[in-house]
Amino acid sequence: MIPIKHTHADKDHSDAKNRLIALIGTTLTLIIVGVFVFHRIEHLSWLDSYYFSVITLTTIGYGDISPVTPVGKIFTTIYSLIGIGIFVAFISELSEYFVERRQIRREKRRIKKEKKELN
């Protein structure tokens, strides 16, 4: 078995994977913060706080739950703006990760084919 050299694309893929993991962690942290804040400030149940946090971050906003306190309204606007940025970055990184993964697989198949042709 001939070892395959790690290419620059492998390092880029690893970087993309690390960024994706960081964004997943950031997104989960943001959801957890939202759950606690909405539970505390808006006096929502834990389930409703989670639901409202996710619905707000994904910009779906069904309207069945909405903040009623002034602090809750201010927090929700800030939370939404931060969340939209992180959500867009997450989707972008996820797309980039899968595109890079596909490119690496193609490159490895090409190298393997060239090695077979040389033998």
Secondary structure as UniProt FT lines:
FT   HELIX           8..41
FT   HELIX           46..57
FT   TURN            58..59
FT   HELIX           70..118
//
